[in-house]
Amino acid sequence: MNGLVEYEASMLVDLLESGDSLRVHMFMDAMGMPFDVQDRLLNEFSGLKHVDQQQIADIIEDQGQHSLSSHLTL
């Protein structure tokens, strides 16, 4: 797995566990993530029974793959 994704996932786990949704959004914004993608990811994160770095990283990577394939098919 990409080291950057692992770092982002680690930070998101910490922020999600703190319950500070504003900081979560600010971090995702700093990642260069569009607001619609942030909302999709947060929706997926909220469905997790336990916030885990690996699960968060997998979701981030899946979203990245989805976004990339969407751009390539346009």
C-alpha positions in Angstrom: 0.0 0.0 0.0 1.1 3.5 -0.7 2.8 5.2 2.2 0.9 8.4 1.6 -2.4 6.6 1.8 -1.3 4.9 5.1 -0.4 8.3 6.5 -3.7 9.8 5.5 -5.6 6.8 6.9 -3.7 7.1 10.2 -4.5 10.8 10.5 -8.2 10.2 9.6 -8.5 7.5 12.2 -7.2 9.9 14.9 -9.4 12.7 13.7 -12.5 10.4 13.4 -11.9 9.0 16.9 -11.6 12.6 18.3 -15.1 13.3 16.9 -14.0 16.7 15.5 -15.8 16.7 12.1 -14.5 20.1 11.2 -10.9 18.9 11.5 -11.7 15.8 9.5 -13.1 18.0 6.7 -10.1 20.4 6.9 -7.7 17.5 6.7 -9.5 16.0 3.7 -9.5 19.5 2.1 -5.8 19.7 2.6 -5.5 16.3 0.9 -7.0 18.1 -2.1 -10.2 16.1 -1.9 -13.3 17.6 -3.5 -16.3 18.0 -1.2 -18.4 15.4 -2.9 -15.7 12.8 -2.4 -15.3 13.9 1.2 -19.0 13.3 1.7 -18.9 9.9 0.1 -15.9 8.8 2.1 -17.4 10.1 5.4 -20.6 8.2 4.6 -18.5 5.0 4.1 -16.5 5.6 7.2 -19.7 6.1 9.3 -20.8 2.6 8.2 -17.8 1.0 9.8 -18.4 -0.7 13.1 -14.8 0.0 14.2 -12.6 2.7 12.7 -9.5 0.9 11.6 -6.5 2.3 9.7 -6.5 -0.5 7.2 -10.2 -0.2 6.4 -9.9 3.5 6.0 -6.9 3.1 3.7 -8.8 0.6 1.6 -11.7 2.9 1.3 -9.4 5.8 0.3 -7.7 3.6 -2.3 -11.0 2.3 -3.7 -12.2 5.9 -4.0 -9.0 6.9 -5.8 -9.3 4.0 -8.2 -13.0 4.9 -8.8 -12.1 8.6 -9.5 -9.3 7.6 -11.8 -11.4 5.2 -13.8 -14.2 7.9 -14.1 -11.7 10.4 -15.5 -10.3 7.9 -18.0 -13.7 7.0 -19.4 -14.8 10.6 -20.0 
